[in-house]
Amino acid sequence: MSGHDLLDEKTGIIFGALNEDSIAWSIAQACDREGADFALSNAPVARRLGSLDELAEETDSSVIWADATDDEELEDLFEEVKDEYGTIDFIVHSIGMGVNVRKDVPYEDLNYNWYEQTLDISAVSLHRIIQHALATEAIDDGGSIITMSYIGGQRIFSKYSEMGDAKALLESIVRSFGYRLGKRDIRINAISQSPTKTTAGSGIEGFDAMYEFAEKAAPLGNASAEECADYAVTLLSDLTRKVTMQTLYHDGGFSRMGISDEIVEALEESFRKEQEDE
Ligand SMILES: NC(=O)c1ccc[n+]([C@@H]2O[C@H](COP(=O)([O-])OP(=O)(O)OC[C@H]3O[C@@H](n4cnc5c(N)ncnc54)[C@H](O)[C@@H]3O)[C@@H](O)[C@H]2O)c1
């Protein structure tokens, strides 16, 4: 897709690009295409696990390493952002990890230290980032903040486990901070995205089944990371100045569906096979 200069003269910071599969990676490429100038950030451990420097080179951005659960690192990060970019217009929060999920601990047996880490990384980090952006006066009036959510924060997707709690908290922080940020015309929204084949996505047990189920249910099919990035650009642009505190579904219509012909047919086929095997 060619750019439309939607983010011309806008500056920002994008958290959470690990490798080219990351949703934040596509968002950074789309922001670059639309004319924005931005810094990229990820946890220091991602330096060895991912390829963020390549994206920085491609988009002519600087990389500022910071753990999004560490207050001091975030404060330093925003001071650095201000030095390099002045006050910024947008923040993209695309960070998440389920520690119990990764270690295959079922919801009934959650390890609470890991649970706290999950909530801290996946939800409270949004609060911390905004708090430090405000305290350091790094964000401009009229700015836009987005974060990434999943429908498992609203409804039960059995294998999503503790991440459902993290997304519910994340969406609540969007509303609570949204009210307060409104006084400065800063808006904040969560994009509730389709299952997407990324490192975090594939870490969820049963991800392939969730992906296929959503693909068969959604009238438009699952949304890709690139399509998500195009939507994200509109929310960072001046075209959406009065949209705030929302969970916005970017899921090909999945969230409005009950069952589709494709799923009915797939289930009927599996019932037929079961009966034949009996
Ligand atoms: N992949 C999906 O199916 C899907 C669907 C809906 C929403 N989301 C959400 O999208 C967001 C991005 O995930 P993704 O799918 O692109 O996977 P990803 O693994 O590429 O991105 C997750 C990012 O979080 C970063 N991170 C983890 N701990 C951190 C910390 N302490 N400090 C700073 N950064 C940290 C990782 O380094 C990584 O870059 C997450 O919030 C995820 O829950 C993903």
The ligand as an ORCA input file, in Angstrom:
! r2SCAN-3c Opt
* xyz 0 1
  N      -0.726    -12.587     18.336
  C      -2.010    -12.566     18.613
  O      -2.773    -13.500     18.296
  C      -2.596    -11.378     19.340
  C      -3.975    -11.133     19.266
  C      -4.505    -10.043     19.956
  C      -3.666     -9.232     20.703
  N      -2.316     -9.504     20.747
  C      -1.455     -8.640     21.567
  O      -0.579     -7.914     20.733
  C       0.536     -7.485     21.518
  C       1.823     -7.776     20.760
  O       2.022     -9.169     20.681
  P       2.487     -9.910     19.346
  O       1.434    -10.909     19.044
  O       2.913     -8.937     18.323
  O       3.724    -10.781     19.860
  P       5.274    -10.400     20.073
  O       5.820    -11.541     20.872
  O       5.920    -10.125     18.792
  O       5.215     -9.068     20.962
  C       5.176     -9.071     22.366
  C       6.227     -8.073     22.807
  O       6.210     -7.830     24.227
  C       7.559     -7.554     24.583
  N       7.773     -7.627     26.018
  C       7.591     -8.708     26.830
  N       7.945     -8.388     28.090
  C       8.349     -7.082     28.081
  C       8.820     -6.177     29.080
  N       8.972     -6.561     30.356
  N       9.148     -4.921     28.704
  C       9.010     -4.509     27.407
  N       8.558     -5.324     26.427
  C       8.234     -6.592     26.766
  C       8.314     -8.661     23.827
  O       9.711     -8.472     23.795
  C       7.658     -8.569     22.469
  O       8.290     -7.615     21.666
  C       0.404     -8.204     22.873
  O      -0.214     -7.336     23.803
  C      -0.532     -9.350     22.529
  O      -1.209     -9.848     23.670
  C      -1.772    -10.529     20.070
*
